[in-house]
């Protein structure tokens, strides 16, 4: 079951802590000896194998395993990124299954409804919901396979670059927001693992912060972090040509160069950014609709 999966992940992460802290990050340890590298790779492979075997079990709440999780074809660093994505995916699924009391956010000129809740370990999480007049497969192509083209239709982004492709379901990306007059929080960049999971007819696009070395800070930007982002694409019941779009988002925007960002501003900027993203996406989809 997925409860077993979460428990296994926690156990494996505890066992692997001393190895994982040596992987690429802000604070790298001295070069690892061959024996340490082999041990690290073995632990990561066992973690990934645990994900695959448990998700193959008949459990209604479990996501389908990734399509290409053959541990032998990946390096230890690849497995680390895949495991980050799988862990974030299970965390998002747990949130979606909880009976959480979501409070409505007041939005102006929005194509989506946005609500929020304070959750342990994440702080405030925003949940945007909309129904889009395109099928799931089209949205998957736009939001995952074509992620580098996002700045062409989303003016809030100046650059999205795929740093690494790991199989078909995992990406490591660098995203840079666009500078704009009156921006309350300033320009930010993000380094993230993007991972795709499937459950029945739904697709889950999850993202979480990671570290890549060497990747210098973008000039004029503050390196922020995505604690958790999960977009759920699900065919609308009785109308597979339309998609129910649900987006969980929790971010740490970090302090600005001039100091701390008031919580009131963050709580206004993040839900509005979700609504704006969906609005830009809808315009793009309408402009490029198939005849």
C-alpha positions as CSV (number, residue, x, y, z in Angstrom):
1,X,0.0,0.0,0.0
2,X,1.0,3.7,-0.2
3,X,1.2,3.8,3.6
4,X,3.8,1.1,3.4
5,X,5.5,3.1,0.6
6,X,5.8,6.2,2.7
7,X,7.1,4.3,5.7
8,X,9.7,2.6,3.4
9,X,10.8,5.9,2.0
10,X,11.2,7.4,5.5
11,X,13.2,4.3,6.6
12,X,15.4,4.4,3.4
13,X,16.0,8.1,3.7
14,X,17.1,7.6,7.3
15,X,19.5,4.9,6.3
16,X,20.8,6.8,3.3
17,X,21.2,10.2,5.0
18,X,25.0,10.0,5.2
19,X,25.2,9.1,1.6
20,X,22.7,11.5,0.2
21,X,24.2,14.5,1.9
22,X,27.3,14.0,-0.3
23,X,25.3,14.3,-3.5
24,X,25.4,17.6,-5.5
25,X,24.2,20.5,-3.4
26,X,25.1,23.8,-1.9
27,X,27.5,22.2,0.6
28,X,29.5,19.5,-1.1
29,X,31.7,17.2,0.9
30,X,35.3,16.3,-0.3
31,X,35.4,13.8,-3.3
32,X,34.0,10.4,-2.5
33,X,36.1,7.3,-2.5
34,X,35.1,4.5,-4.9
35,X,33.8,2.4,-2.0
36,X,31.6,5.3,-0.9
37,X,30.3,5.8,-4.4
38,X,29.3,2.1,-4.7
39,X,27.5,2.1,-1.4
40,X,25.6,5.3,-2.3
41,X,24.6,3.9,-5.6
42,X,23.4,0.6,-4.0
43,X,21.3,2.4,-1.4
44,X,19.7,4.6,-4.1
45,X,18.9,1.6,-6.3
46,X,17.3,-0.2,-3.4
47,X,15.1,2.9,-2.6
48,X,14.0,3.1,-6.2
49,X,13.3,-0.7,-6.4
50,X,11.2,-0.3,-3.3
51,X,9.1,2.4,-5.0
52,X,8.5,0.2,-8.0
53,X,7.7,-3.0,-6.2
54,X,5.3,-1.4,-3.7
55,X,3.5,0.5,-6.4
56,X,3.0,-2.6,-8.4
57,X,0.9,-4.0,-5.5
58,X,-2.9,-3.8,-6.0
59,X,-3.7,-0.7,-3.9
60,X,-6.3,1.9,-5.0
61,X,-4.3,4.8,-3.7
62,X,-1.0,4.0,-5.4
63,X,0.3,5.7,-8.4
64,X,1.5,3.7,-11.3
65,X,5.3,3.3,-11.3
66,X,7.3,5.4,-13.7
67,X,7.5,3.9,-17.2
68,X,11.3,3.7,-17.2
69,X,12.5,2.9,-13.6
70,X,15.1,0.3,-14.4
71,X,17.8,1.1,-11.8
72,X,20.6,-0.5,-13.9
73,X,20.3,2.2,-16.6
74,X,20.8,5.2,-14.2
75,X,23.7,6.7,-12.3
76,X,23.5,7.3,-8.6
77,X,22.8,11.0,-9.2
78,X,20.0,10.1,-11.7
79,X,18.5,7.8,-9.1
80,X,18.7,10.6,-6.5
81,X,16.7,12.9,-8.7
82,X,14.1,10.2,-9.5
83,X,13.7,9.5,-5.8
84,X,13.2,13.2,-5.1
85,X,10.5,13.3,-7.7
86,X,8.8,10.1,-6.4
87,X,8.9,11.3,-2.8
88,X,7.3,14.7,-3.8
89,X,4.7,12.9,-5.8
90,X,3.6,10.7,-2.9
91,X,3.5,13.8,-0.6
92,X,1.3,15.6,-3.0
93,X,-1.0,12.5,-3.3
94,X,-1.3,12.4,0.4
95,X,-2.4,16.0,0.6
96,X,-4.9,15.5,-2.2
97,X,-6.4,12.6,-0.3
98,X,-6.7,14.4,3.1
99,X,-9.9,15.9,4.2
100,X,-8.4,19.4,4.5
101,X,-10.3,22.5,5.2
102,X,-9.4,24.8,2.3
103,X,-10.1,28.5,2.7
104,X,-11.1,30.4,-0.4
105,X,-8.8,33.1,-1.7
106,X,-10.2,36.3,-3.2
107,X,-9.1,36.6,-6.8
108,X,-9.7,39.4,-9.3
109,X,-10.2,38.5,-13.0
110,X,-9.3,34.9,-12.5
111,X,-10.2,31.9,-14.6
112,X,-9.6,29.6,-11.6
113,X,-10.8,29.3,-8.1
114,X,-7.9,29.4,-5.5
115,X,-8.0,28.2,-1.9
116,X,-5.3,27.7,0.7
117,X,-4.5,25.7,3.8
118,X,-1.7,25.6,6.4
119,X,-0.1,22.1,6.3
120,X,2.6,20.6,8.5
121,X,6.1,20.7,7.0
122,X,5.0,23.0,4.1
123,X,3.4,26.0,5.7
124,X,0.7,27.6,3.5
125,X,-0.3,25.6,0.4
126,X,-2.3,27.1,-2.4
127,X,-4.7,25.1,-4.4
128,X,-5.9,26.3,-7.8
129,X,-8.7,24.6,-9.7
130,X,-10.2,25.1,-13.2
131,X,-11.7,23.1,-16.1
132,X,-9.9,23.6,-19.4
133,X,-11.4,22.9,-22.8
134,X,-8.5,20.7,-24.0
135,X,-7.7,17.0,-23.4
136,X,-5.2,15.7,-20.8
137,X,-2.6,14.7,-23.5
138,X,-2.4,18.2,-24.9
139,X,-1.8,19.7,-21.5
140,X,0.9,17.1,-20.7
141,X,2.7,18.1,-23.9
142,X,2.6,21.8,-23.1
143,X,3.4,21.6,-19.4
144,X,6.0,18.7,-19.3
145,X,7.3,17.7,-22.7
146,X,7.4,21.3,-24.0
147,X,8.4,22.9,-20.7
148,X,11.3,24.9,-22.3
149,X,8.7,26.8,-24.6
150,X,6.8,28.1,-21.6
151,X,8.3,31.6,-21.8
152,X,6.9,32.0,-25.3
153,X,3.3,32.1,-23.9
154,X,3.9,32.9,-20.2
155,X,5.2,36.5,-19.8
156,X,6.1,35.9,-16.2
157,X,9.0,33.7,-17.2
158,X,12.1,34.8,-19.1
159,X,13.8,31.3,-19.3
160,X,13.1,27.7,-18.7
161,X,16.0,25.3,-19.4
162,X,16.1,21.5,-19.1
163,X,19.5,20.8,-17.5
164,X,19.1,17.1,-17.5
165,X,16.6,14.5,-18.9
166,X,16.4,11.3,-16.9
167,X,14.4,8.7,-18.8
168,X,11.0,9.9,-20.0
169,X,9.4,11.0,-16.7
170,X,12.0,13.1,-14.9
171,X,13.7,16.4,-15.7
172,X,16.0,18.8,-13.8
173,X,15.2,22.4,-14.8
174,X,16.3,25.9,-14.2
175,X,13.6,28.5,-14.4
176,X,14.0,32.3,-14.3
177,X,11.2,34.7,-13.7
178,X,10.9,37.8,-15.9
179,X,11.6,41.3,-14.5
180,X,8.6,43.5,-14.4
181,X,7.8,47.0,-13.2
182,X,6.0,47.0,-9.8
183,X,7.0,43.4,-9.1
184,X,6.5,43.1,-5.3
185,X,9.1,40.4,-4.7
186,X,11.7,40.9,-7.4
187,X,13.2,38.5,-9.9
188,X,13.7,34.9,-8.8
189,X,15.2,31.7,-10.3
190,X,14.5,28.1,-9.4
191,X,16.3,24.8,-9.8
192,X,13.9,21.9,-9.6
193,X,13.2,18.3,-10.2
194,X,10.1,17.9,-12.5
195,X,8.5,14.4,-12.4
196,X,5.5,12.9,-14.1
197,X,3.4,10.1,-12.6
198,X,0.2,8.4,-13.7
199,X,-2.8,6.9,-11.9
200,X,-5.6,5.5,-14.0
201,X,-6.6,8.3,-16.4
202,X,-4.9,11.2,-14.4
203,X,-1.5,12.6,-14.9
204,X,0.5,14.2,-12.1
205,X,3.2,16.8,-12.8
206,X,5.2,17.3,-9.7
207,X,8.1,19.6,-8.9
208,X,10.4,20.2,-6.0
209,X,13.6,22.1,-5.3
210,X,16.9,20.4,-5.9
211,X,20.6,21.5,-6.3
212,X,22.9,21.2,-9.3
213,X,26.6,21.9,-9.2
214,X,28.0,24.0,-10.7
215,X,25.1,26.4,-11.4
216,X,26.0,30.0,-10.6
217,X,23.3,32.4,-9.4
218,X,21.5,34.3,-12.1
219,X,22.6,37.9,-12.1
220,X,19.9,40.1,-10.6
221,X,18.0,37.1,-9.3
222,X,17.5,35.5,-5.8
223,X,17.5,31.7,-5.8
224,X,14.1,30.7,-4.4
225,X,12.8,27.2,-3.8
226,X,9.7,25.2,-4.7
227,X,8.8,23.2,-1.6
228,X,6.1,21.4,-3.6
229,X,4.2,21.9,-6.8
230,X,1.8,19.3,-8.2
231,X,-0.5,19.8,-11.2
232,X,-3.1,17.1,-11.6
233,X,-4.6,16.6,-15.1
234,X,-7.8,14.5,-15.1
235,X,-10.3,14.0,-17.9
236,X,-13.7,15.6,-17.0
237,X,-16.2,12.8,-16.4
238,X,-18.3,12.2,-19.5
239,X,-16.2,14.7,-21.6
240,X,-12.6,13.4,-22.2
241,X,-12.0,16.5,-24.4
242,X,-11.9,18.7,-21.3
243,X,-9.6,18.5,-18.3
244,X,-10.1,19.1,-14.6
245,X,-6.9,21.0,-13.6
246,X,-5.8,21.1,-10.0
247,X,-2.6,22.7,-8.8
248,X,-1.0,22.5,-5.4
249,X,1.7,25.1,-4.8
250,X,4.0,25.8,-1.8
251,X,7.1,28.1,-2.3
252,X,9.9,29.6,-0.3
253,X,10.6,32.9,-2.1
254,X,13.5,33.7,0.2
255,X,14.3,37.1,1.5
256,X,14.8,39.9,-1.0
257,X,18.0,42.0,-1.3
258,X,16.4,44.7,0.8
259,X,15.2,42.3,3.5
260,X,12.3,40.1,4.7
261,X,9.2,39.8,2.5
262,X,6.0,40.4,4.5
263,X,3.8,37.3,4.7
264,X,0.8,39.4,3.5
265,X,2.6,40.1,0.2
266,X,3.6,36.4,-0.3
267,X,0.0,35.3,0.4
268,X,-1.2,37.7,-2.3
269,X,1.5,37.1,-4.9
270,X,1.5,33.2,-5.0
271,X,-2.2,32.6,-5.6
272,X,-2.4,35.4,-8.1
273,X,0.6,33.9,-9.9
274,X,-1.3,30.6,-10.2
275,X,-4.4,32.3,-11.6
276,X,-2.3,34.3,-14.0
277,X,-0.5,31.2,-15.2
278,X,-3.8,29.4,-15.9
279,X,-5.1,32.5,-17.7
280,X,-1.9,32.7,-19.9
281,X,-2.2,28.9,-20.5
282,X,-5.8,29.2,-21.7
283,X,-5.0,32.0,-24.1
284,X,-2.1,30.0,-25.5
285,X,-4.2,26.9,-25.9
286,X,-7.0,29.0,-27.6
287,X,-4.5,30.6,-30.0
288,X,-2.9,27.3,-31.0
289,X,-6.1,25.2,-31.1
290,X,-6.2,22.5,-33.7
291,X,-8.6,23.3,-36.6
